[in-house]
């Protein structure tokens, strides 16, 4: 039987999930921007 989460624990889980999602999105955007800059820049 699982114990109930307190509101603080539930909130911390939501916040950590949001932080992970923001990190993944920002890393993807940064990689795309680097690739685009490398592609556009004159050789």
C-alpha positions in Angstrom: 0.0 0.0 0.0 1.4 3.4 -1.1 1.4 6.3 1.3 -0.2 9.5 0.4 1.9 12.3 -0.9 1.9 15.6 1.0 1.1 18.7 -1.0 4.7 19.8 -0.7 6.0 16.5 -2.1 3.5 16.6 -4.9 4.5 20.1 -5.8 8.2 19.3 -5.7 7.6 16.5 -8.1 5.8 18.8 -10.5 8.5 21.5 -10.2 11.3 18.9 -10.8 9.5 17.6 -13.9 9.1 21.1 -15.2 12.8 21.9 -14.6 13.8 18.7 -16.5 11.5 19.6 -19.4 12.9 23.2 -19.6 16.5 21.8 -19.5 15.7 19.4 -22.4 14.0 22.1 -24.4 16.8 24.6 -23.9 19.5 22.1 -24.7 17.7 21.2 -28.0 17.2 24.8 -28.9 20.8 25.6 -28.2 22.0 22.7 -30.3 19.7 23.8 -33.2 21.0 27.4 -32.9 24.6 26.2 -33.0 23.9 24.0 -36.0 22.2 26.9 -37.8 25.0 29.3 -37.0 27.6 26.8 -38.2 25.5 26.2 -41.4 25.1 29.9 -42.1 28.6 31.1 -41.2 31.0 31.5 -44.2 33.7 28.9 -44.3 
